[in-house]
Amino acid sequence: MSKKSFAVTVAGGGSTFTPGIALMPEIKKHMAVNGFADGIAETNQHVDDSWKETFAKAVDPTTIPNTYLKYYLYPDYVVEHSNPEHTRANEVMEGREKTVFGACREIIEKGTAKDCGFEAHAHATYIVDLACAIAENTRERFLLIVPNEGAVENFDRTAMVEIPCIVGSNGYERICQGAIPQFQKGLMEQQVSVEKLVVEAWIEGSYQKMWQALTLSKIVPSARVAKLILDDLIEANKGYWPELK
């Protein structure tokens, strides 16, 4: 991997870092002073209202919020402040999806992507970089979702975890993360249990296990509500789900 320095813009100013140097402590310090959404307005990513609210709902300055934490940690707030007629899915369809499909139509009509003005976002460039790492054996570091198998030492070995990995032509190598704090560990174990129970419910045709899965979910307030949701889901998904008994 290249060791040459590169520039990263933080809070409107350029800073030079060297690959291999831990940046997370500095990022956390910056967020503690400037907030989690600093600089979002200057980009065309994550500018929808739901994203802005997500970044504003943080539990502590050591945890960088993602798009899911708001739903897990503040489900009552989300319900109270959501418009069922205009959800995050609607925002995506009216925003990024419209932009992408519009750019595709323009490219097809012109027969070229030259000067189309379309800006590829992180996921698009990420998958190209990943493919290059495999094809050219660059052994670069990527975030991948892989079986834990001890990479997070105090977490379920069979769980899938998203962790840094070294990627080359022979596949990936996990970078061990050590132990995670109790709060994050509890959140992760709860969600993994939900997902495993859903899979077991599907395989076994078990109403009980699907009910248990929904009851454990952080976005469901009680077993009673979980049962109501499950019964509605069964009705809405007839023809797609196995029969649950």
DAKA-V619189 format. One line per field, one symbol per residue. ss: DSSP state (H for helix, E for strand, - for the rest). psi: psi as a letter, one per 30 degrees, with the letter a starting at -180 (. if undefined). A space follows every 10 residues. Layout:
ss: ???
psi: ???
This chain:
ss: ----EEEEEE --EEEEEE-- ---HHHHHHH HHHH-----H HH------HH HHHHHH---- --------HH HHH-HHHHHH --E--E-HHH HHHH-HHHHH HHHHHHHHHH ---------- -HHHHHHHHH HHHHHH---E EEEEEEE--- -E-------E EEEEEEEE-- EEEE---E-- -HHHHHHHHH HHHHHHHHHH HHHH--HHHH HHHHHH---- --HHHHHHHH HHHHHH---- -----
psi: kkglllkkkk hfkkkklkkf kjfeeeeeee eeeflfgkfe fflgkhflee eeeeffikel ffjkkaffee eefheeeeef gkjffiaeee eeefceeeee eeeeeeeeef glgkgfgkjk aeeeeeeeee eeeeeghfhl klkljlkdhf ejfhljfflk kjlklkkafg blkkjkfall leeeeeeeee eeeeeeeeee eeefhjeeee eeeeefkfgk fleeeeeeee eeeeefgkfe llkk.
